[in-house]
Amino acid sequence: MGINSFFEIGKNRHIGETGYFFLIRDGFPVSPGHTLIISKSLRRDYFELTVDEKTDLDNAIMLAKSLIETEFTPDGYNIGMNCGEMAGQTVFHFHCHLIPRYAGDMENPRGGVRHCIAGKGAY
């Protein structure tokens, strides 16, 4: 992505907000409706969020789900947060991915987020 903070993204891309977060569609979506929930205050990752921000994160996830469902009809969701470079984080400004999933989008979705490490998803 080449950015250091999501504050570099124009407000014209915001699709919703809560007290502590704003929402945008992911610039490189893995599925239709893939949405990012981004902290309004600069926090490195989930572990730096305040208690109030963590409480509001649930509101932001539910808002993102509602906005996705106004345009799309997903069959499920993955909720993901990459915390740290070794976990795949590339922009060190808290963001949560809400990724809609659709029947047939992969041959066997069993294991879900366990697939983040090659060969470990199947069990």
N, C-alpha and C positions, 0 to 999 in steps of 0.2 A: 504494500500500500504506500510505503514511502512517507508516512506522516508520523509525527511524534505524539500528537494529541488529536483527539476527535474534535477539539475546538476549532481546528482548521477547516472543518466541513461547514459549508454555508447553512444558515437556518432554513433556507428554502428547501433543504432535503429532510427537515424534521417532519415526521408524520404523526407525532403525538408526544405527550410529556406527562410526568407526574411531578410531585414536589421535588424529587431529587434526581430524576432521570429524564433523558429525552430519547426518542426512538427514531431510527432511520432504517430504510431497507439496506441490506448489505450490498456493497459495491461489487462483490464477487459472489453472488448467491450460489449455494449448493442445491437449492430447490426454490421453486416459485414461492415468494412471500418471506424468504429468509430475512429476519429482522434483527437489528442490533439494539440493545438497551444500554445506554451510555450514561455514566455519572456526570452530573452537572458540575461537580467539584472534581478536581483532578485527584484521582486515587489510582494507584498503580494496578491493583487487582482486588478481587473479592475480599481478601484478608485485610485490606486497608479501609474498607467501608465502615462507617459508624453504625451503631445499633439502629438508629433511625433510618439510615440509608438501607440497611438490610431488611428492615420491616417494609419499607416502601418498594423494595425490589419486587416483592410479590405483587403489589399493585401494578407495577410496570410490566411484569410478565403477563398478567391477566389482560392488561390493555393491549399489549402486542398481539396476544392470541385473538382478541376481539377484532383488531384491525386486520389481521391476516384473514380471518373468517368472513370479512365483508367482501373480499375479492376472490378467495380460494376456498377449496373444500378439502383440507388435508385429512388424512386418516390417522395421524398421530403426530407427535412432536419429539424432538430432542432439545434439551436445554443444556447449553454448554458454556463454560468459562475456562479459558486458558490462563493459568496463573504461573507466570515465569517463562523464561525463554525455553527451558527444556520441556515445558508443557506445550510449546508451540505459540506462545504469545509473541506477537510482533509489534503491536501498538501498546505501549505501557500506560494506558489510560483505561480504567475499568470498562469492560463491555461484556455483556451476556448475549450469546447467540440464542435466538428462538428459531429453530429450524423445522419447518413443516415437513412431514413425511407423507409419502403417497404410496398406496398399494402398487407394487411393482417397481419402485424406484431403485431397488437393489434385489438381487436374486434371493438372498436370505438375510433379513434384517436382525435375526436373533443375535443377541450380544450387544446391539446398539453401540453405545459409547465405548464399550470394551474394545472396539475395533481401532481405537486411537493408537494402539501398539500392534503392529503387524503380527498376525498369527494368534493373537490372544482373544479375539472376539468369540470364536467358536468354543463351546463347552458342552 
